[in-house]
Amino acid sequence: MDLILWRHAEAEVGENDMARRLTHRGEKQARQMAAWLHERLPKELRIIASPAVRTQQTAKALELPFETSRKLAPEAGVADLLAATGWPDGAGAVLIIGHQPALGRLASLLLSGSESDWSIKKGAVWWFSNRVRQGESQTVLRVAMVPELLV
């Protein structure tokens, strides 16, 4: 199974967290990362986004069908993200579009075995694969990409 974490692109500051929209820079980041992803995404892909406006806008940049799940909302925790994705036993690939700090904590758990406050940049993608080698389950970081490198 592949698990792709995509943090929403840069968003406006605002008091209503769920209604915050992408900035012009954020819209550009989302389009750039969506174009990069389009060339690489597997065919068997499930896309899930937080209900927050900024994640919905980021997801729409892909121009692919996606689901919306409260399990990915800004207040979500790592357990919520794992429950939404079915990692590591699901089939195919899942792309989740969400928020800090849950995405960074999930990346930390997958790579180090414990939750820590790792930072994932706005608009960045971290792509993981799960494999079994000699009867042992392993998590592999396939790529960590930031929008600034796609210019």
N, C-alpha and C positions, 0 to 999 in steps of 0.2 A: 504494500500500500504506500502511496505517496501522500504526504500532507504538506500543503503549501500555505504558509502564513503570509498574508498581505496586510500590512498596516495601512489604514486609510491615508490618503495624501493630506497635504497641509490644509488646515481648516481655519476659518475665522475664529476670533475670540468672541465669546458670548456667554450670557448667563444661562440660557436654555441649552444645556449640553446636547440634547437629542436633536435640536434644530440647527446646530452649527453647520454652515455650508463650506464647501471648498473655496479657497481663495483662487485667484487666477493662476497663481503658481501651482497650487494644488491640482487644479484641473489639468495643467500641462503635465505634472508628475503622473497623474492617473493615466492620461493618454499614452505617455511614453512607456510606462510599465505595462500597460495593457498590450501595446504593440509588441513589446519584448516577449510577454507571456504567450501571445497568440502563436508565435513561431515555435513554442516549446511544449505547450500544454498537451497532455495525453487525451486520447479520444474519450475514454471512460472517465469523465470528470463530473463531480458534483460541486457546485459553487454555492456557498452559504455566506450571507452577509448580515451584519448587525442591522437593527432597524434604524440606527442613527442616520440622519440625512447625509453626513459626510461619507459614511461607508456605502450607502446606497449610490451616491454619485460616483464613488470610486469603482464600485461593481459595474455600474452602467457603462463605464469606459471600455469594458471588455466586449460589450455588445453580444453577450451570451446570456442564456436564461440562468437565473439564480434564484435561490430560496432566501427568505428572510427569517432569522431565528432570534428570539429574545435571549437565547443561551449565549449569544455573542455580543450582547449589549455592553455599554461601557463599564458597568459594574460587575460583569461576568468574571468568574474565576477559572482557573485551569481545569478543574473538574467539569465545569460547564462546557468548555471548548472540547474536551475529550469526549464527553457524552454526545455532543452535536456531530462529531466527525466519525466516531466508531474506531478511532486509532487504537491499536495498530492492526486490528483484525479485519477491518473492512476491505472491500475489493476496490480496485481501481485507484482513483485519486480524489482527494477533497481539497478544494481551495477555500480557505476561510478569510473573510475580510473583516477585520476587527480593530481592536484597540490595545493600547498600553494601559496598565501594566500586564494584563493577562497574556498577551502574545509573547512578551519577553520572558515571562515566568514559564510559559509552556516550552519555549525554545531551550531555556535553561534545564528544565526537567528532562527533555528529550536527550540533550547532549551530556549533561553531568549527573543525572539521576536525582537531582534535588531542585526545588524551586528557589530561584534567586531573582533579584530585580535586574535583569538584563534589559538593555534598551534596544528597541528596534526603531530605526529612523522612520519618519513619516514617509509613506509611499514605498517603503522597502518590502522586498519579498525574501523570505527564508523558506527553502524547499528541502524537505526531509523525505527519506525513504526508509522503510522498514524491511529488513531481510533476515533470513535465518541462515547461519553458517555453523556447521558442525553441531546442530541442535540448539544453538544459542541465538536468541533474538538480538538483532543489532539495529541501532538507529544511525543513519548516515546523513550528514548534511551535504546535500548535492550542490546547493548554491545559496549565497546570500548576496542579493543585488539591491543597490540603491539607485534611485532615479538619476542622481548626478552623474553616474557612470554611463548613462544611456544617451548622452548628448551627442 
